[in-house]
Amino acid sequence: MTVAAPHQVVVLAIAPVVAFDLSIPAQMLATVTARAGGAAYHVRTVTPDGSPVPTANGYGVTPQGDLSLLEHADTVIVAGTRSPDLLDDGVLDPRIAEALRAARRRARMVSLCTGSFVLAAAGLLEGRRAATHWRYADRFTRLFPAVDLDTNPLYVADRGVLTSAGGAAAIDLCLHVIREDHGSSVANQVARYNVVAPMREGGQAQYIDQPVAEDAGMSTAGARTLMTERLDSRLSLKDLAAHCHMSVRTFTRRFRQETGLSPAEWFTSARLKHARHLLESTDLPVDDIAARTGLGSGTNLRQHMRITLDTTPSAYRRAFRSTTTTTEHRP
């Protein structure tokens, strides 16, 4: 069996780099290996001039190269930074901006947390939707008004440019990359090995400081469990609210506070997630999968997949039933 060359991933660190962001791509992507042997991803860390870079967490990191490695990258990931030039003034070294623009012509571009400031300063986010850490949203909007910043999602994918919110959202985005490259089964295995959720519900709105409501002791978690167990059922807002012993108004408000989504949005997302799993792991007809997941008809499933994934159920199945990747539990 011919072993495919690994997908080349270059992670750019700009001082002072956020150490957590810098560690995530190698940890998540390196877990995926080809069944025929060898790694599915080859991850290298670079700095602008190849010199060691200080982190925002009190220690330094030695890179594996400089900006020249971006010329050979299939995916470029920009880790979060605490650079005052970027976060306060939106100013990026012209050499870095030029290297990123050149790489964009052939590579997928990804930013983690405040790495979005780097992509925006390089002009790669103009006219696109993007995400960043909620704490830096106001200054991002002030510095880069031509970017359509969305402050709620954990990550945003817009025409080959992907951006994540802060902290652990970088894990969510890396799992999304694996899911898009190799399917949800492989991404789920990577998540399981790293002891993280395969796909977290909701957006970062649930993590922003908010006043504690009078019903703070109540939770909608029971409704989400019910929805997951009964994907093929018609559950009304009234049914879900009653399950949680709340009024519809209180339930709807609390649900969005906890997940960042409306109940209908969350239910559709859960249904699509299970539909993708069935497309990968079974030979069930599309109409049967739509019925089992509560999406009604094959036509409805096709519409949802076209909107959310820009593909069809049959194309998705062809791509991921024949995937050549698996996960290897490395020490």
Buried (B, 14 or more C-beta within 10 A) or exposed (E): EEEEEBBBBBBBBBBBBBBBBBBBBBBBBBBBBBEEEEBBBBBBBBBBEBEEBBBBEEEEBEBEBBBEBBEBBBBBBBBBBBBEBBBEEBBBBEEBBEBBEEBBEEBBBBBBBBBBBBBBBBBBBBEBBBBBBBBBBEBBBEBBEEBBBBBBBBBBBBEEBBBBBBBBBBBBBBBBBBBBBBBBBBBBBBBBBBEBEBBBBBBBBBBBEEEEEEBEEBBBEEBBEBBBEEBEEEBEBEBBBBBBEBEBEBBBBBBBBBBBBEBEBBBBBBBBBBBBBBBBEEEBEBBEBBBBBBBBEBEBBBEBBEEEBEBBBEEBBEBBBEBBBBBBEEE
